[in-house]
Amino acid sequence: MDSMTESQVQITIDGRSLSVPQGTSILQAAKTAGIQIPTLCHLEGVCSSASCGVCVVEVEGAKSLLRSCVQAVTPGMNIKTHSQRVMSARKTAVELLLANHPEDCQTCLRNGSCELQDMAQLLGIRSRRFPRTRPAFPPDFQGWGVQRENDKCILCGRCVSVCRELQTVSAIDFVGRGIKTHVGTFMNRALSESVCVSCGQCTLVCPTGALTERDQTEEVFALLHNPDKVVVVQTAPAIRASLGEALGMESGALVTGQMVAALRRLGFSYVFDTQFTADLTIMEEGSELIQRLSAAQRGEKPLLPMITSCSPGWINFIETFYPSLTGHLSTCKSPQQMFGAIAKTYWAKKMGLDPSQIAVVSIMPCTAKKFEAKRSEMRSAWQWWKEQGRAYEPFYDVDAALTTRELARMVRRIGLDFTKLPQELFDDPLGRSTGAATIFANTGGVMEAAVRTAYELVTGKALQNLELEALRGNQHIRTATLDLDGKKLTVAVAHTLKNARIILDEIAAGTSPYAFVEIMTCPGGCVGGGGQPLGPSQEKIAHRQASIYKEDRLLPVRKSHENPEVQALYREFLEKPLGHLSHELLHTTYRKIS
């Protein structure tokens, strides 16, 4: 008997004989047999706490029902997945969860996308059988990024696992005992007063409305209906590969043109692209990197490696956990914030518009962008107009940041059939971008875009191979040594904060070999952001990444420094990268968050 045969286990599921690898869970074995066992607490690759009791099965010879998500198969196991005993137990488990759940489905943000709601429907639950057993918990609506309603929590543990294991933040954990058990922060403070970095990964895995983004759709509709406002919108690179999925299309559907059309029909005065300022970011950040490397060659001691600063969840993380290393961050603002500053200065002047009448709305794959837009230092356009002698009430560079999910809700709300919308183009000039800006959506994309420009700025030669495979892929940390015309540049790319911690520990210990590091908060980069469609998976992220690379290849210009509108911006307004005005509008400083 060979090793392959020895590693297989013979079992029976619902009368069907099956051979599965040793160590396979009953849940996985049933899936192999084409049987879907319902679950609430289990989420592949995230959590298998066996807490909900919904995935129980009956096994011949076992005294009690077994929880299939954690029980491995054994030789000769005879499993029944839908016996009367099993169906009754599942129904009771969900009825007990519903006993403590608010009856506000019609007004809940997760109405129609709630796993508990779906489970009640699946199991035929039509009434409440049990009285409430635990105290009500007050909601936490303080934060700009993520909000909590603990009364809707079913204690599945998914959010705790993703916060602790994927992001190593541990902002939340189980608190209390018995009927007082709940998911809470240290000292039961608001999320905004905890070490939460607003990444939103918890909102992606929460099966109910216990953890959600702060919904700003009503605010944006009010802006759109205000005749005194010129409302412009910017769309992040990742949205074009995920909005279609949020509206029922296949994962990774590339919907750039339809997205532009939908935004126009929603009533936005101008539809622009955050990719314009992604190209601008490369001009500023690439120049900053070259400046630091040149200083090192002169014998000075600039802080190296320089680390990208586009991802606000990552910025919150380093400011909270590694404040002594914030000097390594590029001083560049994110493309979202650069866009707001440029729209309310350069573009406002160009159009003859009063900046206080311009409202900038961004569509982002990220809940942390909401927090970023409300940072006190993100009012550089207002500060600039003040220096010009114009008195305005203080305003933010970006007025509202919506997630992919929020935009999808707005599109559905006005009755658009998204699949029938025509392909339309972004408005000029802030809608013109390059392929380098598009790949910002993927992990490694900012690094690759920066190299495309930095190589040509340093060497004066054209980069022949634009697709740098060494920087692509979903390995947790990727490294490469790049040859800039004889000058060796060792770089690293990391995604998720767990991997960011590894890089930062090396920097803190003085053992980091890198000159430049890209860090993205979320799995796969922005395509896996906390504001993306619910139900994350590696397969969905891979599909979105493939669409982003496809769009890069389709665009006629693929290097940021060749964007003609960015060139015009420097000619007409900013003068040069890292110039005085660039520093005033496009750069910032980072600080310890206590």
Secondary structure, DSSP 8 states (H G I E B T S, - for coil): --HHHHTEEEEEETTEEEEEETT-BHHHHHHHTT-----SS-BTTTB----S-TTEEEETT-SS-EETTT-B--TT-EEESS-HHHHHHHHHHHHHHHHTS-S-GGG-TTTTS-HHHHHHHHTT--S--S---S-----B---SSEEE-GGG-----HHHHIIIIIS-----EEESSGGG-EEE-GGG--GGGTT-----HHHHH-SSSSEEE---HHHHHHHHT-TT-EEEEEE-GGGGGTHHHHTTS-TT---HHHHHHHHHHHT-SEEEEHHHHHHHHHHHHHHHHHHHHHHHHTT----SSEE----HHHHHHHHHH-GGGGGGB-SB--HHHHHHHHIIIIIHHHHT--GGGEEEEEEES-SHHHHHHT-TT--HHHHHHHHTT-------S-SEEEEHHHHHHHHHHTT--GGG-------SSTT---HHHHGGGSTTHHHHHHHHHHHHHHHSS--S----GGG-S--SEEEEEEEETTEEEEEEEEESHHHHHHHHHHHHHT----SEEEEESSTTSGGG-TTS-SS--HHHHHHHHHHHHHHHHHSS---GGG-HHHHHHIIIII-STT-HHHHHHHB-------
